[in-house]
Amino acid sequence: MVTRIGGGRRKTRYIFRKEPRNKGKFSFTAYFQKFKEGDRVSLNAEPSIHKGMYHRRFHARSGTIAGKQGECYIVKINDYGKEKNLIVHPIHLRKQK
């Protein structure tokens, strides 16, 4: 059997990168933002917070809020013809207009 190499953040050196002056900082308003069911959101990872972060293949994708699960939101996205549900913390979401 083949052993698995690496974890969920493997090969994310540039995807989850922050500017040196902003390392470790995050917005409290983004952390506690609220969404309603049916809102359009884009997935934009906040690298300094690992809780509720999605897999890197979904970075910069957009979807709709389908519900809430604890502090996180269930986001429906279309992944090349297959609909998927992601459980994402609100710090990693940006509201689309």
Buried (B, 14 or more C-beta within 10 A) or exposed (E): EEEEEEEEBEEBEEEBEEEEEEEEEBEEEBEEBEBEEEBEBBBBBBBEBEEBBBEBEBBEBBBBBBEBEEEBBBBEBEEEEEEEEBBBBBBBBBEEE
